Amino acid sequence: MKTSTKLIVSGTLLLGGWLYFNRNPVRVILSGNNVVSPADGTITSITDNKIEIFIGLSDVHYQRSPYSGIIIESESTPDYNRLGIASDIGYIVVERWGGLLARSVQTFVDTGSEVLKGQIIGRILLGSHASITLPLDVIISARVGDHVIAGETIIASFNQTQVSVVASAPCFQADRILQL
């Protein structure tokens, strides 16, 4: 094979891999009394009200808001992000860590932003990990080993009677809540 043909084939494979890795497919967001996965990946653990998700290289690396609310907390470093969402079901925390290869976590929302269930909140480059901590009174339906899709897979549900207008968390500040 000629050198120029090898370069074209190699370039095409690299471009195809880059496009595949950076894909952001359209998602169908389900309405209702449920919480959706914030990330694509495999659930590795569930402890109390915290769900851990491993995001593999073949998973989509964009993350989505698991439920509608207001971002009232955002803590970031180049390889970590923590978002606190005040919602009508309580305080939800989404944490995201970069992988070993490229420790880059991008966040697309700011403190004070209103987010809708399924809205893109950021992305992690090259393999990673995400977790979601839910209010204690939600019913977690996800199981360890489940493969979940961000914005589409229902991981928890709640009764309409569980909806409150005040979020609760140790770091919750009532003056930071806008209109829910």
C-alpha positions, 0 to 999 in steps of 0.5 A, a space after each residue: 500500500 502506498 504511503 499516501 493511501 496509508 495516510 488517507 486511511 489512517 486520517 479517515 479512521 482517526 476522524 471517524 473515531 473522533 466523531 464517534 467519541 464526540 457524538 451527542 445523539 438526540 434523546 427522548 426525555 420522558 415526562 412524569 414523576 421520575 428522575 433520569 440518569 445524568 450519564 450514559 454508562 453502567 451502574 457500578 454501585 448504589 449506596 443509600 440514595 447515591 448511584 455511581 455510573 462508570 462512563 466507558 470509552 464507547 458511551 456518550 460523554 455528554 451529561 444531562 440534568 436528571 430532573 428540573 430545578 435550579 443550579 444552586 451549587 457548582 464546584 469545579 476543578 479541571 477534572 471534577 465538577 459538582 452541581 447541586 440542583 434545588 428541585 420540587 422533590 428536594 436537593 439533587 447532587 450530580 458529580 462528574 470526574 474525568 478519566 485517567 487519559 484526559 482529565 477534562 470536565 466541561 460544565 455548560 451551566 452556571 449557578 442560578 441557571 434553571 435546568 430542565 430534565 434531560 438538558 445537557 449540563 456538560 461533558 467529560 472527555 475520555 472515559 470517566 465517572 458520574 454519580 447522582 445523590 437523590 433525596 432519601 424519599 425517592 424510590 430507586 429503580 436502577 440496579 447495579 449492572 444496568 446500562 443507562 442512557 443519559 436523559 432517557 433511562 428512569 433511575 428513580 421515581 416518586 409519588 406526587 405527594 412527595 413533591 415539596 416546594 422547599 429543597 433540603 440539604 445540609 448546604 441548602 440556602 433558602 435565599 438562593 432559590 429562585 422561582 421553581 
